């Protein structure tokens, strides 16, 4: 299954993307006691993109998103979300966040949950018809108890509430975790439809490359609390090659293995070799020692 991602999307906020970034981190660090969860994180997600925040469990993805929403304050560095500092203003009115545990009131009926969301957003943007339409499109009854819904159903309700705020920026923490394949497809379809129709910038975290490789056009790769790689997916793939054979790699080796005279390596360069998959790219940088690029001809 491949998602069709529209580039140069046209929506209520015009043709995207525009040059300025929706999310910017500059040298951001966050510590919990003596442990660093984020270290010198610097990246930018342009507006109008669907960005994958990828990394293994414990890489710092949730911490990064919570700093972006203002739920956590960075210990160092600068954060800018939709032009504002979330540590000072909280989550900007144009942003929506769905946490990994999708906090909803389990005893509420779905219609009561939507009413509560409308009341909480009374001073900001709220599109009741859009939120209700997304719930209805998911086949969820308005009189169903939230706590009785399947994980996929709760995810759809949480997403409907987030999109009901008509966000310029949608932040999703592991939105596909614990969902079955059909629910994953439905949730990603709703996310991509919102991006295509309204030009919404999306940042979604995952530790499963298959969940995002066909849906996202921007990548932020985290490993050990550091940004290992970021940029447009097409550009990043074009800047690397996978080399297999007896010939020494010509270029900067990101990560490689040697079996006798045979070498298999991910190389930063545009010479010989095959284009990498997104999985090749991500795994190569995560496996590289301390995220450093080795010298040419010296696979790690």
N, C-alpha and C positions, 0 to 999 in steps of 0.2 A: 504494500500500500504506500503510495506517495501522495503527499499533500501538494496541492497547487498553490504556490505562494505568489500573490500579485505584487509586483514591484511598481514603484511610482503610483501608489494607491491614491484614489480620489475619494474623499469623504467630506464630512461636515466641516472639517478644519482645513480643507484645501488639499493640494497635491503634496505628498510626502515622498521621501523624507526631506527635511530642511536641515541646513548646516549645523545648527547648534545641537548640543547633546541633550537628551532627556535625563540621563544619569551620568554624573561625572564623579569619579573618585581620584584624589590626588594625594599619594603618599599616606593613605589611611591605615591606621593601626588600631587594634582593639585587643585588650588583655583581660583575662579573668584570673585574678590572683597573679601567680607567676607564669601563667600559660598564655601565649600569644595565639589568639584565634584568627586575627588578620595582621599581616605584616607588609607595610609599604605597598598597599594595593593602589594601583593607578590604572584606570581604564576609562573609556567613554562609550556609551551606547547612543548612537544617533537617533533622533526622533524618527518615528515611522517604521522602525525595525522590529523584527521578532527575534529576540536575543536569547540564546541558551546559556544559562549559567551552569557550567558543567564541572564536576569533580567528584572524587570518591566521598563516601561518608566521612564526616569529620574534617572536610577540606575548608570549611568556613562559609558555606553557601548561605545557611540560615542566618548566621551572624551578619553577613554582608547585607542581606535583604532587610534585616531588622534595623541596621544602621541607616539604610536608605529610607526607611519609613519613619525614623525618629524614635522608634521604640527602644533603641540602644544609642548611646552617645559614643562616638569614636574618641579614643584617647589621643590620637594625633592625626594630622592631615586634614584635608578639606573635602567636604561632601556637598554636592549640588544636585538637587532633584527638581526638575522643571524650573530651574533658575533660582531655587530657594535652598536654604540650609535647613534640613529637617531637624537638626538638633536645636534650632531656635524656634521654628514655626510648627514643628510636628509634621505629619504627613501632609503635603500640599493638597489643596482641594481638588486638583486635577488628577490625583493618583488614587488607585485602589489597590488593596493588598489582601490576598487570600493566604492565610497561614497554613502550614502543613497539616495541622489537626483540624482545620476548617471549623472554627468555633461557631456553633449555632446552638440555639436553645432547643434541646431535644424534646421538651414537653410541649413546645408550640406546634400548632398546625402550620402548614406551609403558608397559608394566607396571613396568619398572625406574624410569622417571621418577616414577611414582606411589609406588613404594616409597621413593624418595629423598625425595619431598615428605613422606611420612609420617614418615620419620626426622627430617627437619629441623623438623617440627612436633610432635615427640614430647611436648614439655612444654606445648604449647598445644592449641588446638582442632584436631581433625582428624577428618573424617567420610569414612572410606575408601569406604564404600558410595556416598555421594553423588558423590564424585569419579569413581569407576569408572562409575557410572550415567550421568554426563554424557558421558564418553568413549564409552560404548556407544551412547548416544542419538545421538551424532554419526556413528555408523557407522564408527568408527575401531577397527581391530584392536589388541589389546593386545600383539601380537608385532611390530607394525610399528615400524621405526626412526623416531625422531622427526625426524631429518634428512631422511628421504625423504618426509615428509608435505607436502601442499600448504600454502601460507600459511594457508588457512582451517582446515586440520587442526591446524596448530601453534597457531593462535589458540584453537581449541576445547580443546586439551590445556592450554594456559596458563590458560584461563578455568576449566576443571575443577579445576585445582590451587588457583587462587585461591578458588573457591567451596567447595572441600573444607575450607577453614579455617573455614567457617560464619561469614563476616564480618558484623559490624554495618555496616561501611563498605567499599565496593569502589571503588578508584581505578583508572581505566583511561586510559592514555595512547595516544590515537589507535588504539583497538582495531580499527577498520574499515579502516585504511590498507592498501592493496594487496590487499584482498579483492574477489572478484567479487561481483555482486549477490546470488547465492544464499547465499554464505558470510556476507555482511553481514546478511542476513535471519536466518540461523540464529544468529549470534553475538548479535545484538540480542534475538532471542527468548529465548535462554538468560539474558541479563542481566535482561530485564524479568520473566521467570518467577521468578528469584531474588528480585527486589525485591517482587513481588506475594506470593510464598509466605512469605517470612521477614521482610519489612519492612526488608530491607537498603537502606541509603542508598548511592546510586551517584553518583559523579562521573566523567564521561567527557569527554575532550577531543576536539575535532575542529575542522578548519578548513572543513568542508563542512556547510552548514546543513541540506541535505536529509537527511543521515545522522541528524540528531537532532531535527528539528522536530516529528515526530509521536510521539517516544518520551519526551521529557523534559518535566517540569513545573516546572523551575527553570532559570534562566539566569544564568551569570556570563560577561560579555563582556570580553575582554582586548584592548587595543590599545596597542602601544608600551610594554608592561610595566605599564600602568595598568588598573584596573578601570573600564570605561566605563559599565557598567550591570549591575545584578544584582537578582534578585527572582523571584517566581513568574511563570511565563510568562503565564498568563491575566491577572494584574494588570497586567503591563507592556504587553501588547497593548491592554488596556482603557484605559490612560492615554495612548494616542497615536492620531493620525489621520493619514491621507494626504490632503492637499489638492491638487486639480488644478483649474485654471481661471484666470479673470481676477481673481477676488476675492483680496484680500490675506489671508493666513492670520491667523486670530484665535487667538493663543496663542504659546508659545515655540517658535520654529523650531529644530529639531535640525539639519536639513540641507535645503537646497532649491536648485532651479535655476529660472532665469527665461529664457523664450524669447519675446522681445517682451513682450506683455502677459500671456502665459500663465505661470503659476507652478505648479510641482510641488514639494511640500514634505512632509517628515515633521514633524508638529507635536506637541508635548507638550500635550495638552489633550483635552477630551471634547466639543467642539462639532461643527461640520460636518465633512464628509469621510467617507472610508471607513476601516474598521479596517485596520491594516497586517497583512501577513503577518510571520512571524518573520524572514524574509529582509529585508523592508523595514526592520524595526526594527534589525536588526544592521548592515545596510549604511549606514543613516542615521547611526548613532552612530560607525561607523568612518570615514565620510567627513567628519564634522564636524571642523573644524580644531581640533586639540589636544583633541578631546573636549568642547569647550565648546558650550553652547547659545546660539545667536544671539538677538538681540532680536526680538520679534514684528514681522512685516512686513519683515524684512531677511534673505531667504534668502542663505545663504553660497554 
